[in-house]
Amino acid sequence: MSPRPHTGHDPRPVARPRPGPDDLRRTFEAVPPRTGDGDEPFADTWWGRAWVTALESLSMDEARLARGRTYADSGKVAAITVTPGRVVAYVHGSRPRPYRCELRLRTLADPDWDTFLDAVAARPGHLAALLTKEMPHSLADTAAEAGIALLPGAGDLDPGCSCPDHGRPCKHVAALCYQMARLLDTDPFVLLLLRGRGERELLEELGRRNAAHSARERPAAPATPSVLAREALADRYLP
């Protein structure tokens, strides 16, 4: 399990989810500007840093990425909505009207989910980690061994923005992506939702599969030999 470092006061506020009508749409309130010196990383966890790496692999334009980090630090990213395969938010730029930004990520097919859920259910430690909002390296390794990539790799993120800048990504999408790293830090189920399944559905399915796996692994009770009643009572005196 990858513990989060504790450095005393954390100047980075965490976005709070708004209650939603279902498990496949989560909206997180806008994060206010950071109050630290700006040197803190955008992600503390290894999976949050992997997300940032995927973003930065999209572009060789460090200037755009730097402006995106500044926008994220300045609180210019409005509420973020996460649904299967898509992240959407409005980002305030130099014009009065904010720009609509989105990131797309391929969802997992049903057979991939079956393979992944079976692999996780077979190892109770994986389920215990998810319940504490952690994603250990071993869980990602288990998925990778089954041919499933949970975290995006280079080129997996597909950005879009309503601004006139055609950069991939532009500074507005970069700001959104940096804020997403903070959300993933606090809740890896956000990543699993992006891949296509909601938290409630996943926990119910993992619980069911874990119970079934435990039942299969439980040793069978020894057979009890049976004896006919007339044989059992053959040597007894019956009045």
LINLINPE-V129807 format. One record per run of one state. SS is the DSSP state (a for helix, b for strand, c for the rest). FROM is the first residue (numbers start at 1). LEN is the number of residues. If there is no record, write none. Layout:
ss->[SS | SS]
from->[FROM | FROM]
len->[LEN | LEN]
//
This chain:
ss->[c | b | c | b | c | a | c | a | c | b | c | b | c | b | c | a | c | a | c | a | c | b | c | a | c | a | c | a | c | a | c]
from->[1 | 17 | 19 | 25 | 29 | 46 | 57 | 62 | 74 | 77 | 84 | 86 | 92 | 99 | 105 | 110 | 122 | 124 | 132 | 137 | 146 | 158 | 162 | 171 | 187 | 189 | 195 | 199 | 218 | 229 | 233]
len->[16 | 2 | 6 | 4 | 17 | 11 | 5 | 12 | 3 | 7 | 2 | 6 | 7 | 6 | 5 | 12 | 2 | 8 | 5 | 9 | 12 | 4 | 9 | 16 | 2 | 6 | 4 | 19 | 11 | 4 | 7]
//
